[in-house]
Amino acid sequence: MIKEKDYNEFLNECVRKGREEKQIGLGFTLEQAKASSKQVIEQTKVKPFPPNESHTPN
């Protein structure tokens, strides 16, 4: 497996930052992220036209 130079150090720093952020309450759990995404999707759904209405502008 080929790794870029200093990749392990970079990865360790990312993990360290993530753990620090988790300790101080930053970020979201997977469940929170899914619920938030679902809410956004539901709010932005396009509602279909009623079947007997004209779809052309006046």
Number of C-alpha atoms within 10 A of each C-alpha: 2 4 7 6 8 8 10 11 10 11 11 11 12 12 12 12 12 13 13 12 12 13 10 8 9 11 12 11 10 9 9 11 12 12 12 13 12 11 11 11 11 10 9 8 8 8 6 6 9 8 7 6 7 9 9 5 4 4
